[in-house]
Amino acid sequence: MAITMTQAASKRVAALKERRNRPTDLFKVGIRGGGCSGLSYYVDFVEEPGPKDKVFEFDNDVKVVVDRKSYLFVNGTEIDFVIEKMKRSFVFNNPLAQGSCSCGESFAL
């Protein structure tokens, strides 16, 4: 399996890169311990991948980097970007997640 990304998410990442004026940066996705359910996602921009990172390429010249340890938890995940009444955010549709907190900020396996 792999990481997938919706068109809405790739457009948002491209817009963020442009705003930062760093068009070559990579979008890093990872997992940390914490949150109501035990694990939470984080995103950041990096200049280059680590030696063991996996890199996935998407539309709009977006490259997503996932470190080896996080990949075990996000393999098969679809990254989306949603705009709701009170919130704009990346959403991680993770088939490995067995539960999440009510706010959607963390998950459990």
Secondary structure, DSSP 4 states (H G I P E B T S, - for coil): ---EE-HHHHHHHHHHHHHHT-TT-EEEEEEEE-STTSEEEEEEEESS--TT-EEEEEGGGEEEEE-HHHHHHHTTPEEEEEE-SS-EEEEEE-TT--EE-TTSSEEE-
